[in-house]
Amino acid sequence: MKWFLIFWAGPIVFLGGWYWLSYYDINFGVLMLTRQVHDLTFQLYGEALGMPPEAIPPLVARAIAVDSLIVFALLGFRKRKSIIAWWQARQALNSPPSDLASKESLSSAP
């Protein structure tokens, strides 16, 4: 599962880092991080997909969000026993103690 998460998060971090650095033209002298390469990349993808280049980043973000939900659902399914135990322990801490309302502590006044 650790390698699955690494291979899932690695490309997302790489793509997000490239997108952010190239969008703001923070290139450190690297051609791939320039704004011109950024615009050319999305222009090529836009022509290949037959859509305007401005519509591609929201679609990619939506795809990453859906993929992330699927990955976290798989992770939650695999760890469901420990999650349920944690939830039950947490609920037990928040519940009022039941030993305070015993027969001896209740008043017999009318």
Order of alpha helices (4+ residues) and beta strands (2+ residues): alpha-alpha-alpha-alpha
